[in-house]
Amino acid sequence: LNTKATRQMIDDMDPDAVIVAIGSEPVIPKIPGVDKANVITAEEALHHPDRVGKKAVIIGGGLVGCETAIILGEAGIDTHVIEFSQYLMGTSQFSQRIHTTEFMEKAGATYQLESKCTEILDDGVDVEKDGVISRIKADTIVLAVGRKPLVEERESFRDSAFDVIFVGDCNKVGNIPQAIRNGYDAAIRIQ
């Protein structure tokens, strides 16, 4: 426990099978100002809500962005979600979208669809919708635009055993039920 696995460690163990479940990392969009001090990831906002100011703009209206808006809103933070597509949580089931939207409204979170963040500023963001750019004031900008597999780390374990199985987000970013199923399938495969 509390040990980062390395290829050398696996080579020293000489196992017959290795299940690699090292996860993913947040996608950092190429938006001017994304490196400013007032920008954090959704994960950071959830683990360290003390880093979030009184007003937050969340870039990304997928499941993580919407759930972050709910949690921050329930904590008394004024949250506004910016989503590029025409739907919140576009890859989720319709019923999940309906319930999550209701929870967002109860938490006081607002959102705008078909909008693109064009620049992050010290005191908010510039957002383009229908060719018109407007400014939204915020203390904190929260990035929730997705995750990507840790490809380089994952690949360092390839061929480290007779049977190497990549599961969860390091293979394909998904959700908790998918990750559980991947882990179960991997365990059954090497049984």
Sequence and secondary structure as in RCSB ss.txt:
>XXXX:A:sequence
LNTKATRQMIDDMDPDAVIVAIGSEPVIPKIPGVDKANVITAEEALHHPDRVGKKAVIIGGGLVGCETAIILGEA
GIDTHVIEFSQYLMGTSQFSQRIHTTEFMEKAGATYQLESKCTEILDDGVDVEKDGVISRIKADTIVLAVGRKPL
VEERESFRDSAFDVIFVGDCNKVGNIPQAIRNGYDAAIRIQ
>XXXX:A:secstr
      HHHHHHH  SEEEE   EEE     TTTTSTTEEEHHHHHH GGGS SEEEEE  SHHHHHHHHHHHHT
T EEEEE SSSSTTTTS HHHHHHHHHHHHHTT EEESS EEEEEETTEEEEEETTEEEEEE SEEEE S EEE 
HHHHHTTTTSSSEEEE GGGTS   HHHHHHHHHHHHHHH 
